[in-house]
Amino acid sequence: MKNVCNDRIIVLELKAEPASISFVQVCMPTSKYEDDQVDEMYTKTEEILEEDRKGETNTIKMGDWNGVAGDKSYRNTAGPHGPGRISQRGQTLIDVYEMNSLVITNTQFKKTKRRLYTWKAPEQSQHQCCILACSGRECIIDFALDRSEA
């Protein structure tokens, strides 16, 4: 079992049959950080994905990516059901996911507007910061956000 951890990434690999499952939880730097710090995070996550590809591992990446994937389909990576317009960091996310054959599941399933957003900014704008992705669309049959306040 693999268990990688730093202040922004945690990885847990579960040995399963017919393939292992690798969960990668990420909290990307916000827009207040320099692009080189964001690039460093993507490099680290790509290293984890490269290691996963050496074996029979299904990867599920999740977390706050601080990027907007948008509402336009992009090859097999992003679907047409994301909120808003794609951001620069959202494009970086899509590019990295495409290189690693990951699918952004948040954008694959049509949901009501209130089920798209994961965070409301102090000035009341809404964002979908939390992204769930996996190594193939067939690994997720549906996706829903529960924003209930416990």
C-alpha positions in Angstrom: 0.0 0.0 0.0 1.3 3.5 -0.9 0.7 6.4 1.3 2.2 9.8 0.2 1.6 12.9 2.1 2.7 16.6 2.2 0.9 19.8 3.2 -1.2 19.8 0.0 -1.4 16.2 -1.3 -2.3 12.9 0.3 -2.4 9.6 -1.6 -3.8 6.4 -0.5 -3.5 3.2 -2.6 -5.8 0.3 -1.8 -4.9 -3.1 -3.1 -8.0 -4.6 -4.7 -8.9 -7.0 -7.4 -8.8 -6.9 -10.4 -6.9 -3.6 -9.9 -5.7 -1.4 -7.1 -7.3 2.0 -6.5 -5.3 5.1 -5.9 -7.1 8.0 -4.2 -5.2 11.4 -4.6 -6.6 14.3 -2.6 -5.1 17.7 -3.6 -5.5 21.2 -2.4 -4.0 23.5 -5.0 -2.6 27.0 -4.2 -5.0 29.8 -4.7 -4.6 32.6 -7.3 -2.6 34.5 -4.6 0.3 32.1 -5.2 2.8 32.4 -8.1 2.4 30.1 -11.1 5.7 28.3 -10.4 4.2 27.1 -7.1 1.1 25.8 -8.9 3.4 24.2 -11.6 5.3 22.5 -8.8 2.1 20.9 -7.5 1.1 19.7 -10.9 4.6 18.2 -11.3 4.2 16.3 -8.0 0.7 15.0 -9.0 2.1 13.9 -12.4 4.8 11.9 -10.7 2.2 10.1 -8.6 0.2 9.4 -11.8 3.3 8.1 -13.5 3.9 5.7 -10.7 0.3 4.5 -10.8 0.6 3.8 -14.5 3.4 1.3 -13.9 0.8 -1.2 -12.5 -2.8 -2.0 -12.8 -4.1 1.0 -10.8 -7.4 2.9 -11.2 -6.8 6.5 -10.1 -9.3 8.8 -8.5 -8.1 12.4 -8.1 -10.2 14.8 -6.0 -9.8 18.1 -4.2 -9.8 21.8 -4.5 -8.0 22.5 -7.8 -8.7 26.3 -7.8 -9.5 26.2 -11.5 -12.8 26.3 -13.5 -13.1 23.6 -16.2 -16.0 25.5 -17.9 -19.1 24.3 -19.7 -17.6 23.2 -23.0 -16.7 19.6 -23.9 -13.0 19.0 -24.4 -12.1 15.7 -26.1 -12.6 12.9 -23.5 -11.4 15.0 -20.6 -14.1 17.5 -19.8 -17.9 17.3 -20.4 -20.4 20.0 -21.3 -21.9 20.3 -17.8 -19.4 22.4 -15.8 -20.4 25.8 -14.5 -19.1 29.0 -16.1 -16.3 29.8 -18.4 -13.0 28.0 -18.3 -10.2 29.8 -16.4 -6.5 29.8 -17.1 -5.9 27.3 -14.3 -8.9 25.3 -15.4 -7.2 24.9 -18.8 -4.0 23.8 -17.1 -6.0 21.2 -15.2 -7.7 20.0 -18.4 -4.3 19.8 -20.2 -2.7 17.8 -17.4 -5.7 15.5 -17.1 -5.7 14.9 -20.8 -2.0 13.9 -20.8 -2.8 11.5 -18.0 -6.0 10.1 -19.5 -8.2 11.4 -16.6 -11.9 12.4 -16.9 -13.3 15.3 -15.0 -16.5 13.7 -13.7 -18.1 16.9 -12.4 -18.5 18.0 -16.0 -20.0 14.7 -17.3 -23.4 14.7 -15.7 -26.1 17.3 -16.1 -27.2 18.6 -12.7 -29.3 21.5 -11.4 -27.4 24.8 -10.9 -27.4 24.4 -7.1 -25.6 21.0 -7.4 -22.8 22.4 -9.5 -21.2 24.8 -7.1 -19.0 23.8 -4.1 -18.0 27.2 -2.7 -19.6 30.6 -2.3 -17.2 33.6 -2.2 -17.8 36.4 0.4 -19.1 38.6 -2.4 -21.7 35.9 -3.2 -20.2 34.6 -6.5 -20.3 30.8 -6.7 -17.5 28.4 -7.8 -17.0 24.8 -8.5 -13.5 24.4 -6.9 -13.8 20.8 -5.9 -13.1 18.5 -8.8 -13.3 14.7 -9.0 -11.5 12.9 -11.8 -10.8 9.3 -12.6 -9.0 7.2 -15.1 -11.9 6.6 -17.5 -15.5 7.7 -17.6 -16.8 4.2 -16.9 -15.4 4.3 -13.4 -18.1 6.8 -12.3 -21.8 6.2 -13.1 -23.1 9.5 -11.5 -21.9 12.5 -9.6 -23.7 14.7 -7.1 -22.6 17.3 -4.7 -24.1 17.5 -1.2 -23.8 21.0 0.1 -25.8 20.4 3.2 -24.5 22.1 6.3 -24.1 19.7 9.1 
